[in-house]
Amino acid sequence: MTQFFLASLLSIFLSLSAIAAESIPVKVTDKGFEPNKIAVTKGKPVSLAVTRTTDKTCATKVTIPDLNVEKELPLNKTVVLNFTPNKTGELRYGCAMKQMVGGVL
């Protein structure tokens, strides 16, 4: 009985977490991050799929300082950032050079 209950709870949790994440494609071009303004909801999981398409940028990494997120952005490969916004207001993201190139969530 206990194994069935735990397996059912795990199944429900995995189903809900897969459905809940909002996937947002972002490109890094010679113009910067596109789009550079993205609406997200506090408490709702987000999945940013970031693809760098140019070498003419300082954005070879993406950072979200308030969430302690930093990931390398290899050329022409999609990197997924999964997080849940935990506050309202602006959440800045950008290159590793202290937001020379970036955007706002």
Contacts in CASP RR format, 6 or more apart in sequence:
PFRMAT RR
TARGET T0000
AUTHOR 0000-0000-0000
METHOD contacts of the structure
MODEL  1
MTQFFLASLLSIFLSLSAIAAESIPVKVTDKGFEPNKIAVTKGKPVSLAV
TRTTDKTCATKVTIPDLNVEKELPLNKTVVLNFTPNKTGELRYGCAMKQM
VGGVL
17 45 0 8 1.000
20 44 0 8 1.000
20 45 0 8 1.000
21 45 0 8 1.000
21 46 0 8 1.000
21 47 0 8 1.000
21 82 0 8 1.000
22 40 0 8 1.000
22 41 0 8 1.000
22 44 0 8 1.000
22 45 0 8 1.000
22 46 0 8 1.000
22 47 0 8 1.000
23 47 0 8 1.000
23 49 0 8 1.000
24 38 0 8 1.000
24 40 0 8 1.000
24 46 0 8 1.000
24 47 0 8 1.000
24 48 0 8 1.000
24 49 0 8 1.000
25 49 0 8 1.000
25 51 0 8 1.000
26 33 0 8 1.000
26 34 0 8 1.000
26 35 0 8 1.000
26 38 0 8 1.000
26 48 0 8 1.000
26 49 0 8 1.000
26 50 0 8 1.000
26 51 0 8 1.000
27 33 0 8 1.000
27 34 0 8 1.000
27 50 0 8 1.000
27 51 0 8 1.000
27 52 0 8 1.000
27 53 0 8 1.000
28 34 0 8 1.000
28 50 0 8 1.000
28 51 0 8 1.000
28 52 0 8 1.000
28 53 0 8 1.000
28 54 0 8 1.000
28 57 0 8 1.000
28 59 0 8 1.000
28 62 0 8 1.000
28 73 0 8 1.000
28 101 0 8 1.000
29 53 0 8 1.000
29 54 0 8 1.000
29 57 0 8 1.000
30 54 0 8 1.000
30 56 0 8 1.000
30 57 0 8 1.000
32 57 0 8 1.000
32 59 0 8 1.000
32 101 0 8 1.000
32 102 0 8 1.000
33 50 0 8 1.000
33 59 0 8 1.000
33 93 0 8 1.000
33 94 0 8 1.000
33 101 0 8 1.000
33 102 0 8 1.000
33 103 0 8 1.000
36 102 0 8 1.000
36 103 0 8 1.000
36 104 0 8 1.000
37 103 0 8 1.000
37 104 0 8 1.000
38 48 0 8 1.000
38 103 0 8 1.000
38 104 0 8 1.000
38 105 0 8 1.000
39 105 0 8 1.000
40 46 0 8 1.000
40 85 0 8 1.000
40 91 0 8 1.000
40 105 0 8 1.000
41 85 0 8 1.000
42 85 0 8 1.000
42 86 0 8 1.000
42 87 0 8 1.000
42 88 0 8 1.000
43 84 0 8 1.000
43 85 0 8 1.000
43 86 0 8 1.000
44 84 0 8 1.000
44 85 0 8 1.000
45 82 0 8 1.000
45 83 0 8 1.000
45 84 0 8 1.000
46 81 0 8 1.000
46 82 0 8 1.000
46 83 0 8 1.000
46 84 0 8 1.000
46 85 0 8 1.000
46 105 0 8 1.000
47 80 0 8 1.000
47 81 0 8 1.000
47 82 0 8 1.000
48 62 0 8 1.000
48 80 0 8 1.000
48 81 0 8 1.000
48 83 0 8 1.000
48 93 0 8 1.000
49 78 0 8 1.000
49 79 0 8 1.000
49 80 0 8 1.000
50 62 0 8 1.000
50 71 0 8 1.000
50 73 0 8 1.000
50 78 0 8 1.000
50 79 0 8 1.000
50 80 0 8 1.000
50 81 0 8 1.000
51 73 0 8 1.000
51 76 0 8 1.000
51 77 0 8 1.000
51 78 0 8 1.000
51 79 0 8 1.000
52 59 0 8 1.000
52 60 0 8 1.000
52 73 0 8 1.000
52 74 0 8 1.000
52 75 0 8 1.000
52 76 0 8 1.000
52 77 0 8 1.000
53 75 0 8 1.000
53 76 0 8 1.000
54 75 0 8 1.000
55 75 0 8 1.000
57 95 0 8 1.000
57 101 0 8 1.000
58 95 0 8 1.000
58 96 0 8 1.000
58 97 0 8 1.000
58 100 0 8 1.000
58 101 0 8 1.000
59 73 0 8 1.000
59 94 0 8 1.000
59 95 0 8 1.000
59 96 0 8 1.000
59 101 0 8 1.000
59 102 0 8 1.000
60 72 0 8 1.000
60 73 0 8 1.000
60 95 0 8 1.000
60 96 0 8 1.000
61 70 0 8 1.000
61 71 0 8 1.000
61 72 0 8 1.000
61 73 0 8 1.000
61 95 0 8 1.000
61 96 0 8 1.000
62 69 0 8 1.000
62 70 0 8 1.000
62 71 0 8 1.000
62 73 0 8 1.000
62 79 0 8 1.000
62 81 0 8 1.000
62 93 0 8 1.000
62 94 0 8 1.000
62 95 0 8 1.000
62 96 0 8 1.000
63 69 0 8 1.000
63 70 0 8 1.000
63 93 0 8 1.000
63 94 0 8 1.000
63 95 0 8 1.000
63 96 0 8 1.000
63 99 0 8 1.000
64 70 0 8 1.000
64 81 0 8 1.000
64 83 0 8 1.000
64 91 0 8 1.000
64 92 0 8 1.000
64 93 0 8 1.000
64 94 0 8 1.000
64 105 0 8 1.000
65 92 0 8 1.000
65 99 0 8 1.000
66 87 0 8 1.000
66 91 0 8 1.000
66 92 0 8 1.000
67 83 0 8 1.000
67 86 0 8 1.000
67 91 0 8 1.000
69 81 0 8 1.000
69 83 0 8 1.000
70 96 0 8 1.000
71 79 0 8 1.000
71 81 0 8 1.000
72 79 0 8 1.000
73 79 0 8 1.000
85 91 0 8 1.000
85 105 0 8 1.000
90 104 0 8 1.000
90 105 0 8 1.000
91 104 0 8 1.000
91 105 0 8 1.000
92 99 0 8 1.000
92 102 0 8 1.000
92 103 0 8 1.000
92 104 0 8 1.000
92 105 0 8 1.000
93 102 0 8 1.000
93 103 0 8 1.000
93 104 0 8 1.000
93 105 0 8 1.000
94 101 0 8 1.000
94 102 0 8 1.000
94 103 0 8 1.000
95 101 0 8 1.000
95 102 0 8 1.000
END
